[in-house]
Amino acid sequence: MALKSFVIPPEADGMKAESFLRRIMPALPESTLRRIFSARDIRLDGVRISRETVLHAGGTLKIFLPDAAGGTDLLRIVYEDEDVLLVNKPAGLSVEADVPGTVSLSELCRLHITEKDPDAYAPVPCHRLDVKTCGLCLFAKNRDALAVLQDVFRNRAVEKYYTCLVRGIMKPPSAVCRAYLLKDARNARVRILSQEAAGARSIVTGYETLAMGPVSRLRVHLITGRTHQIRAHLAALGHPLLGDDLYGDHAFNRAHKARSLKLCATSLVLSTGGRLPRLDGKVFEIEPPF
């Protein structure tokens, strides 16, 4: 058995044990989760609990996992070497904690690394994905790799592709679209403008249609990487993402029973100029969960 221990963060106060486990261990198989609770292999401050037990902030949760589930499979690792860790982020999990102690993808990556070496460098995300977006997220495992990858992303020496589902048929079926994006920090959203404006930043979004219909499947090339760029830009073009209740069509989402955002970072290609040769030109790809 493998033992994992977590301190319950403030935002999980009042959350049921089962929901918390699904959040902190998104790759844990459903069968293993059932086995943990059936065998009562989970304790809160030393007391065995059930899946319905309500957690309290500051409590210590200890989980005894079967050996087959106690290692790296708790994190969806796509690729790892001495410099980088590439993981498949589940939707609903923040890349970084909004509040100290919050469960995040960064924290899960840190736990993965420090399980082997408690003094190891805590991996740092090289880019961001929205909380509701799933897919490929790259972490640096040392300072030298971080400096290289920050330079790569800053200078756009990276190709990032996403798969998404949108309302309606794109016309034309493929294009490269340009606009301006203006952040609205007060309302935690952005606006897309057709002309330059004070505070607005230029954006470039490419797309190609993979399948068309009332709901179309697109492959999107994120040429610039701004906050909510794909979601807001496609909505401004008249084709909001399925499952997007911020920029999208609420009635359309309900009609298609879309309870989550259909947007996944599915492909990543880096060019480090020989500084991280194992990564140069290597195509990392995953299948979207929709």
N, C-alpha and C positions, 0 to 999 in steps of 0.2 A: 504494500500500500504506500502511496505517496501522500504526504501531508502538505496542504496549502493553508495559509493563514492570511486573513484580511481584516483590517480595522474598518468598521462601518463608517463611511463618510457622512457628513451632515445631510447631503441631498438624498441619501438613501434611508433617512429616518422615517419609520412608518411603512417601509416597503416590505412586502412579503419575501420570505427567504427564497422561494422558487424564482421570483422575478429578479431578485438580486443576483442569483447564480447565473441566470441566463444572460444578464448584462455583463458580468465580469468575466464569464467564460463562454463567449459566443460560439466557439467551435466545439463545445462539449456535446457529444451525441445525446439525443433524447433518451436513448436506452440507458446510458450511463447515469444521466440525471435521475431517472426513475430508480435505478439501483441504489444510488446514494441515499435517497430518502427512504426507500424500502428497508435498507439495512441500518438506517439511522446512523449513517457515517458522517454526520454533520452536527457540530456543536456550537452554541452561542454562549460565550463566557463559561465554557465547561459543561453546559447542560445540553443534552440531545434535543433536537428540535425537529419539527415537521415542515413540510413545504408551505403551510399556512402561517407559520410563526411570523409575527411582526418584529422587524428588526429595530434597534435603537442606535442612534449615532454614538460612536465611541466604543461600541461593543466589539469583541473579537470573535470572528467567525473562523472555525477550523473545519476543514473539509478533508476527509480521507478518501482518496481517489484510487480506483483500481490501477495497478501498475501500467496497464496499456494506455490509460488516459492521463497518466501523471506527468508526461513530458511535454514536448513541443507541440503536440497536436491540439493543445488548448488554444494555441494561437495559429491562425491560418497562414503559415509561412510558405511563401512562393519561392523565395531564393534567399540564401544567406552565405556570406563568406566573412573573412576577417575584417572587412571594411564596412559592409552594408547588411541591412536586414530589410527585405521586401515582404510586406504582408498584405493579405486581403482583408481590408477593413469591413466589418459588417455595418449595415445601416443602423443608425441610432446610437452609435458609439462615437464620442468626441475624440479627435486626434490628440488634443491636449486638454488638460483639466481647466475648466472655467473657474473653479474654486479649489484652493489647496485641499488635497485629500480626495478629490473627485476621481472616480474610476474612469480611466481613459485608455485609448490605444497605446499611448506613450507609457503608461504605467504597466500595462500588460507586457509590452516589449522589454521594459526594464526588469520585470520579474523573470522573464525568460532568460535574459542575459545573466542576471545576478544569481540565478539558481546554480549556475556552474562556477561563477566567480563573484563572490559578494563585493569585491573591490573593483569590479569591471566598470568601464566608462558607460554611463547611462545613455542608451541610444537616443538620438535627437531627430525629429522629423525634418525632412528636407523640403517638404511642401505640405499643403493642407487639402483636406477634403471636407465638404460640408458634413454636418452631423448626419443628415438624412441620405447622403451619398455613400455608396459602398464601392469597394474596389481597391486597386493597387495604391499602396502608400509606402514610400521609401524612407528608411531611417539610416543615419550614419552611426557607425559603432566606434568611431574615434575622431579626434579633433582634426587630423589631417584630411580624412575622408569628408568630414563635414565642410571644411573650407572649400574643397574641390567641388562638392555637390551644390553648395550654395552659389558658387560661381557659375556652375552649369545651368541651374534654374534661373539665376538672375539674367544670364545672357541668352536664355532660351535655346540652349544647346541640348534640347530634350524634345522628343515628340510624344505628346500625350493624347490618347484617343479614348473616347467614352462611347458606350452604347446606351441608347435611351429609347423610350416609347413616347410618342407625341400624338396629339389630336390631329386627325386629318392627313391629307396628302400634300407633301412639300412640292411647291412649284417655284423654280425648277427642281428636279429630283436631287440635284447636287449643286452646291455653290459655296463661295467664300464670302461671308457677310461682314461688313464693317459698320461700326456705330460708336457711340460714346456712352459710358456708364457713369452714373452719378450716385454716390452712396447717400442713403437716407438713414443716418445712424440712429436718429430718434425712434424710427419705426422698424429698425433692423431689417431693412430691405434696400434694394437699389432701383434706379430708374434708367431706362434706355432712351437715349436721345439720338436724333438723326444729325444734329449739328453740334459743334463745339460749344461748351458752356463753362463758366467758372467752376472749377473743382471736378469737372468730368474728365475721365480718362478714356483714351481710345481703346477699342476692343476689336478683335478679329476672331471670328468663329467660322470654321469650315464644317460642312456636313455632306454626307451622301446617304441616299435612301437604300436600305437593305431589303425592306419589305414595305409595301404600301397598302393602305386601306383606311377604314375609319380610325384605326390606331396604327400608325406607321412606326417601323423600327429604323432608327438612324445610327450611323457611325459618325461621331462628332470629333473633329480635330480642334482641340483647344489651343489655338495659336498664341493668344494672350491669356493670362490666368488671373482674372479678376473675381472678386466676391460675387457668387451666384451668377456668374457670367452665362453659362449654358442655359440655366433655368429662365433667367430674365430675357436673354436675347431671343431664344426660341419663342417665348410667350409674346414678345414684341413683334415677332414675325407672323403671329397669328396661330402658332402651333405649340401651345403650352405642353409641358411634360405631364404624362399620366401620373397621377398621385401627388401632384404639386398643388397644395392648397394655399400657398402663399402667392404665387404668380399665375396659377392655373385656373381651370374650370371646375368648380366644386360639383356642379350637377353631372358633368361628364365623368368625373372621378367616381362619384357615387354609382352612376349607372354601370360602370365597369368594375365596381367593387375593388377599386384601387386604394388600399389603405397605407401604401408606402410609396415613396418616390421611385420611379422607374429610371434611375440614372446610376450607371456603374462605370468606374474607371477601369477599362479592360485592356489597355495596351500602353506600354512605356518603353521608349528607346532612348538611350543616353549616348552622348558623345563627350568624353572627358579629355580628348586630345592626348591619350596615352597615360594620363595621370592615374587612372584606375582601369588598367587594360582589360581586366576580366569583364568589365561592364560595357566597353566600347562596342557599339553596334549590336549588342545582344537584345533580342526582342523578347520582352516579358509580356505574356498574354494570359488572360483568364476568361472563362465564360461568365456572362452575367447571370444572376439568379432568376431572371424573368424572360 
